[in-house]
Structures are given as C-alpha cells and as structure tokens.
Amino acid sequence: MRSYSAPIRPNLEGDEDNELVVRVANGNLLVFDNNGNSSNPSFVYSSSKTDSLQFDEKKFNHAPFFVDIDGDNDTDLISGKEDGELTFFKNNGNYTHFLSPSG
C-alpha cells in the first residue's frame, strides 16, 4: 500500500469475520476477503467486491465508514468528501453491491 491509504475492517458479508477495505491515494476502495476467522485472519484480494465499491464520484478524497445506518441488517457505506459533505451508499442486501446516491 502507498501513502494516503486508509484501512478499515467492516463486516461486508454479515458473517463471523471482518473483511479488509483500504482506501488508496487515487480514491479507490480495495476489498480483501477474510478467508480465515476473527482470531486468525487471512486476507485475499477480491476483485468482485472491489468492483462493487467503485463509484462515479472519483473526486472523493473520502473517509469511508461502514455501518447499518438504515437498520435493515446489512452494512451500508457513508463517505465523507473533502468539502465535508457526507454521502450515503445503501447496501442492497446481498453484502456485495452498494447503490450510489441518487441525484
């Protein structure tokens, strides 16, 4: 990983272990599946999950945060932009696809 990386450990799949998501300098989010468990993690890059977290809003110098903000038992994404604006990306329920904000 290069400078400006920001690792976080959300539970994207709703299972017993947390994945690893890293925001890199260009604003992309990289997703690494945890093929181990919570006490002995083993992270492997996931191109399909990484693809599901790519958004048109590449102007983000964002700080991603994963939380179930809408109370539907899946992990949603909130991202803060350089200008302080927050953007909400709803998880559509399958833990691998986030819906970009409308408008």
PyMOL CGO cylinders between C-alpha atoms (Angstrom):
from pymol import cmd
from pymol.cgo import CYLINDER

trace = [
    CYLINDER, 0.00, 0.00, 0.00, 1.14, 3.52, -0.70, 0.3, 1, 1, 1, 1, 1, 1,
    CYLINDER, 1.14, 3.52, -0.70, 0.80, 6.71, 1.25, 0.3, 1, 1, 1, 1, 1, 1,
    CYLINDER, 0.80, 6.71, 1.25, -2.68, 8.05, 1.99, 0.3, 1, 1, 1, 1, 1, 1,
    CYLINDER, -2.68, 8.05, 1.99, -4.08, 4.55, 2.44, 0.3, 1, 1, 1, 1, 1, 1,
    CYLINDER, -4.08, 4.55, 2.44, -6.86, 4.19, 4.99, 0.3, 1, 1, 1, 1, 1, 1,
    CYLINDER, -6.86, 4.19, 4.99, -7.61, 0.61, 6.12, 0.3, 1, 1, 1, 1, 1, 1,
    CYLINDER, -7.61, 0.61, 6.12, -10.88, -0.32, 7.82, 0.3, 1, 1, 1, 1, 1, 1,
    CYLINDER, -10.88, -0.32, 7.82, -12.35, -3.70, 8.82, 0.3, 1, 1, 1, 1, 1, 1,
    CYLINDER, -12.35, -3.70, 8.82, -16.10, -3.84, 8.09, 0.3, 1, 1, 1, 1, 1, 1,
    CYLINDER, -16.10, -3.84, 8.09, -18.19, -7.00, 8.08, 0.3, 1, 1, 1, 1, 1, 1,
    CYLINDER, -18.19, -7.00, 8.08, -19.44, -6.79, 4.49, 0.3, 1, 1, 1, 1, 1, 1,
    CYLINDER, -19.44, -6.79, 4.49, -20.87, -10.30, 4.28, 0.3, 1, 1, 1, 1, 1, 1,
    CYLINDER, -20.87, -10.30, 4.28, -22.76, -10.46, 7.57, 0.3, 1, 1, 1, 1, 1, 1,
    CYLINDER, -22.76, -10.46, 7.57, -20.74, -13.47, 8.69, 0.3, 1, 1, 1, 1, 1, 1,
    CYLINDER, -20.74, -13.47, 8.69, -18.49, -14.00, 11.70, 0.3, 1, 1, 1, 1, 1, 1,
    CYLINDER, -18.49, -14.00, 11.70, -15.37, -12.33, 10.32, 0.3, 1, 1, 1, 1, 1, 1,
    CYLINDER, -15.37, -12.33, 10.32, -14.47, -8.88, 9.08, 0.3, 1, 1, 1, 1, 1, 1,
    CYLINDER, -14.47, -8.88, 9.08, -13.10, -8.11, 5.63, 0.3, 1, 1, 1, 1, 1, 1,
    CYLINDER, -13.10, -8.11, 5.63, -10.39, -5.51, 5.00, 0.3, 1, 1, 1, 1, 1, 1,
    CYLINDER, -10.39, -5.51, 5.00, -11.19, -2.42, 2.91, 0.3, 1, 1, 1, 1, 1, 1,
    CYLINDER, -11.19, -2.42, 2.91, -8.42, 0.00, 2.03, 0.3, 1, 1, 1, 1, 1, 1,
    CYLINDER, -8.42, 0.00, 2.03, -8.90, 3.45, 0.52, 0.3, 1, 1, 1, 1, 1, 1,
    CYLINDER, -8.90, 3.45, 0.52, -5.86, 4.18, -1.62, 0.3, 1, 1, 1, 1, 1, 1,
    CYLINDER, -5.86, 4.18, -1.62, -4.43, 7.52, -2.80, 0.3, 1, 1, 1, 1, 1, 1,
    CYLINDER, -4.43, 7.52, -2.80, -6.48, 7.69, -6.01, 0.3, 1, 1, 1, 1, 1, 1,
    CYLINDER, -6.48, 7.69, -6.01, -9.75, 7.32, -4.06, 0.3, 1, 1, 1, 1, 1, 1,
    CYLINDER, -9.75, 7.32, -4.06, -10.43, 3.70, -4.99, 0.3, 1, 1, 1, 1, 1, 1,
    CYLINDER, -10.43, 3.70, -4.99, -11.52, 1.21, -2.36, 0.3, 1, 1, 1, 1, 1, 1,
    CYLINDER, -11.52, 1.21, -2.36, -9.81, -2.20, -2.41, 0.3, 1, 1, 1, 1, 1, 1,
    CYLINDER, -9.81, -2.20, -2.41, -11.56, -5.15, -0.74, 0.3, 1, 1, 1, 1, 1, 1,
    CYLINDER, -11.56, -5.15, -0.74, -9.81, -8.14, 0.77, 0.3, 1, 1, 1, 1, 1, 1,
    CYLINDER, -9.81, -8.14, 0.77, -11.89, -11.16, 1.86, 0.3, 1, 1, 1, 1, 1, 1,
    CYLINDER, -11.89, -11.16, 1.86, -11.09, -12.72, 5.20, 0.3, 1, 1, 1, 1, 1, 1,
    CYLINDER, -11.09, -12.72, 5.20, -10.60, -16.41, 4.42, 0.3, 1, 1, 1, 1, 1, 1,
    CYLINDER, -10.60, -16.41, 4.42, -9.54, -17.07, 8.00, 0.3, 1, 1, 1, 1, 1, 1,
    CYLINDER, -9.54, -17.07, 8.00, -11.53, -16.18, 11.08, 0.3, 1, 1, 1, 1, 1, 1,
    CYLINDER, -11.53, -16.18, 11.08, -11.72, -13.36, 13.58, 0.3, 1, 1, 1, 1, 1, 1,
    CYLINDER, -11.72, -13.36, 13.58, -8.82, -14.66, 15.68, 0.3, 1, 1, 1, 1, 1, 1,
    CYLINDER, -8.82, -14.66, 15.68, -6.61, -15.73, 12.78, 0.3, 1, 1, 1, 1, 1, 1,
    CYLINDER, -6.61, -15.73, 12.78, -7.47, -13.58, 9.72, 0.3, 1, 1, 1, 1, 1, 1,
    CYLINDER, -7.47, -13.58, 9.72, -6.17, -14.37, 6.24, 0.3, 1, 1, 1, 1, 1, 1,
    CYLINDER, -6.17, -14.37, 6.24, -6.88, -11.61, 3.70, 0.3, 1, 1, 1, 1, 1, 1,
    CYLINDER, -6.88, -11.61, 3.70, -7.13, -12.27, -0.04, 0.3, 1, 1, 1, 1, 1, 1,
    CYLINDER, -7.13, -12.27, -0.04, -7.86, -9.57, -2.64, 0.3, 1, 1, 1, 1, 1, 1,
    CYLINDER, -7.86, -9.57, -2.64, -11.41, -9.78, -4.04, 0.3, 1, 1, 1, 1, 1, 1,
    CYLINDER, -11.41, -9.78, -4.04, -11.81, -8.21, -7.47, 0.3, 1, 1, 1, 1, 1, 1,
    CYLINDER, -11.81, -8.21, -7.47, -15.61, -8.75, -7.49, 0.3, 1, 1, 1, 1, 1, 1,
    CYLINDER, -15.61, -8.75, -7.49, -16.14, -6.96, -4.16, 0.3, 1, 1, 1, 1, 1, 1,
    CYLINDER, -16.14, -6.96, -4.16, -13.66, -4.27, -5.14, 0.3, 1, 1, 1, 1, 1, 1,
    CYLINDER, -13.66, -4.27, -5.14, -15.65, -3.68, -8.34, 0.3, 1, 1, 1, 1, 1, 1,
    CYLINDER, -15.65, -3.68, -8.34, -18.87, -3.31, -6.31, 0.3, 1, 1, 1, 1, 1, 1,
    CYLINDER, -18.87, -3.31, -6.31, -17.33, -0.43, -4.33, 0.3, 1, 1, 1, 1, 1, 1,
    CYLINDER, -17.33, -0.43, -4.33, -16.24, 1.72, -7.27, 0.3, 1, 1, 1, 1, 1, 1,
    CYLINDER, -16.24, 1.72, -7.27, -18.28, 4.86, -7.70, 0.3, 1, 1, 1, 1, 1, 1,
    CYLINDER, -18.28, 4.86, -7.70, -18.54, 7.57, -10.32, 0.3, 1, 1, 1, 1, 1, 1,
    CYLINDER, -18.54, 7.57, -10.32, -17.65, 10.16, -7.72, 0.3, 1, 1, 1, 1, 1, 1,
    CYLINDER, -17.65, 10.16, -7.72, -13.87, 9.79, -8.01, 0.3, 1, 1, 1, 1, 1, 1,
    CYLINDER, -13.87, 9.79, -8.01, -13.48, 13.34, -6.76, 0.3, 1, 1, 1, 1, 1, 1,
    CYLINDER, -13.48, 13.34, -6.76, -13.66, 11.88, -3.27, 0.3, 1, 1, 1, 1, 1, 1,
    CYLINDER, -13.66, 11.88, -3.27, -10.68, 12.19, -1.04, 0.3, 1, 1, 1, 1, 1, 1,
    CYLINDER, -10.68, 12.19, -1.04, -13.02, 10.25, 1.12, 0.3, 1, 1, 1, 1, 1, 1,
    CYLINDER, -13.02, 10.25, 1.12, -13.04, 8.69, 4.52, 0.3, 1, 1, 1, 1, 1, 1,
    CYLINDER, -13.04, 8.69, 4.52, -15.24, 5.59, 4.20, 0.3, 1, 1, 1, 1, 1, 1,
    CYLINDER, -15.24, 5.59, 4.20, -17.19, 4.29, 7.18, 0.3, 1, 1, 1, 1, 1, 1,
    CYLINDER, -17.19, 4.29, 7.18, -19.35, 1.15, 7.18, 0.3, 1, 1, 1, 1, 1, 1,
    CYLINDER, -19.35, 1.15, 7.18, -22.42, 0.91, 9.42, 0.3, 1, 1, 1, 1, 1, 1,
    CYLINDER, -22.42, 0.91, 9.42, -26.01, -0.32, 9.22, 0.3, 1, 1, 1, 1, 1, 1,
    CYLINDER, -26.01, -0.32, 9.22, -27.41, 3.21, 9.08, 0.3, 1, 1, 1, 1, 1, 1,
    CYLINDER, -27.41, 3.21, 9.08, -30.90, 2.29, 7.86, 0.3, 1, 1, 1, 1, 1, 1,
    CYLINDER, -30.90, 2.29, 7.86, -31.50, -0.60, 10.30, 0.3, 1, 1, 1, 1, 1, 1,
    CYLINDER, -31.50, -0.60, 10.30, -32.04, -3.32, 7.67, 0.3, 1, 1, 1, 1, 1, 1,
    CYLINDER, -32.04, -3.32, 7.67, -29.30, -5.67, 8.98, 0.3, 1, 1, 1, 1, 1, 1,
    CYLINDER, -29.30, -5.67, 8.98, -26.73, -5.07, 6.26, 0.3, 1, 1, 1, 1, 1, 1,
    CYLINDER, -26.73, -5.07, 6.26, -23.64, -2.89, 6.23, 0.3, 1, 1, 1, 1, 1, 1,
    CYLINDER, -23.64, -2.89, 6.23, -24.07, 0.43, 4.40, 0.3, 1, 1, 1, 1, 1, 1,
    CYLINDER, -24.07, 0.43, 4.40, -21.33, 2.88, 3.44, 0.3, 1, 1, 1, 1, 1, 1,
    CYLINDER, -21.33, 2.88, 3.44, -21.03, 6.51, 4.45, 0.3, 1, 1, 1, 1, 1, 1,
    CYLINDER, -21.03, 6.51, 4.45, -18.26, 8.50, 2.87, 0.3, 1, 1, 1, 1, 1, 1,
    CYLINDER, -18.26, 8.50, 2.87, -17.05, 11.98, 3.67, 0.3, 1, 1, 1, 1, 1, 1,
    CYLINDER, -17.05, 11.98, 3.67, -15.76, 14.20, 0.88, 0.3, 1, 1, 1, 1, 1, 1,
    CYLINDER, -15.76, 14.20, 0.88, -13.02, 16.84, 1.01, 0.3, 1, 1, 1, 1, 1, 1,
    CYLINDER, -13.02, 16.84, 1.01, -15.62, 19.61, 1.32, 0.3, 1, 1, 1, 1, 1, 1,
    CYLINDER, -15.62, 19.61, 1.32, -17.13, 18.00, 4.43, 0.3, 1, 1, 1, 1, 1, 1,
    CYLINDER, -17.13, 18.00, 4.43, -20.24, 16.64, 2.68, 0.3, 1, 1, 1, 1, 1, 1,
    CYLINDER, -20.24, 16.64, 2.68, -21.32, 13.12, 3.65, 0.3, 1, 1, 1, 1, 1, 1,
    CYLINDER, -21.32, 13.12, 3.65, -22.64, 10.69, 1.04, 0.3, 1, 1, 1, 1, 1, 1,
    CYLINDER, -22.64, 10.69, 1.04, -24.71, 7.58, 1.87, 0.3, 1, 1, 1, 1, 1, 1,
    CYLINDER, -24.71, 7.58, 1.87, -24.40, 4.41, -0.23, 0.3, 1, 1, 1, 1, 1, 1,
    CYLINDER, -24.40, 4.41, -0.23, -27.11, 1.86, 0.59, 0.3, 1, 1, 1, 1, 1, 1,
    CYLINDER, -27.11, 1.86, 0.59, -26.22, -1.82, 0.60, 0.3, 1, 1, 1, 1, 1, 1,
    CYLINDER, -26.22, -1.82, 0.60, -28.88, -3.53, -1.50, 0.3, 1, 1, 1, 1, 1, 1,
    CYLINDER, -28.88, -3.53, -1.50, -28.97, -6.52, 0.83, 0.3, 1, 1, 1, 1, 1, 1,
    CYLINDER, -28.97, -6.52, 0.83, -26.52, -9.00, -0.64, 0.3, 1, 1, 1, 1, 1, 1,
    CYLINDER, -26.52, -9.00, -0.64, -23.43, -7.59, 1.14, 0.3, 1, 1, 1, 1, 1, 1,
    CYLINDER, -23.43, -7.59, 1.14, -21.58, -7.10, -2.13, 0.3, 1, 1, 1, 1, 1, 1,
    CYLINDER, -21.58, -7.10, -2.13, -23.33, -4.29, -4.00, 0.3, 1, 1, 1, 1, 1, 1,
    CYLINDER, -23.33, -4.29, -4.00, -23.75, -0.72, -2.83, 0.3, 1, 1, 1, 1, 1, 1,
    CYLINDER, -23.75, -0.72, -2.83, -26.15, 1.63, -4.57, 0.3, 1, 1, 1, 1, 1, 1,
    CYLINDER, -26.15, 1.63, -4.57, -24.73, 5.02, -5.50, 0.3, 1, 1, 1, 1, 1, 1,
    CYLINDER, -24.73, 5.02, -5.50, -26.66, 8.02, -4.22, 0.3, 1, 1, 1, 1, 1, 1,
    CYLINDER, -26.66, 8.02, -4.22, -29.33, 9.41, -6.50, 0.3, 1, 1, 1, 1, 1, 1,
    CYLINDER, -29.33, 9.41, -6.50, -29.21, 12.87, -7.95, 0.3, 1, 1, 1, 1, 1, 1,
]
cmd.load_cgo(trace, "trace")
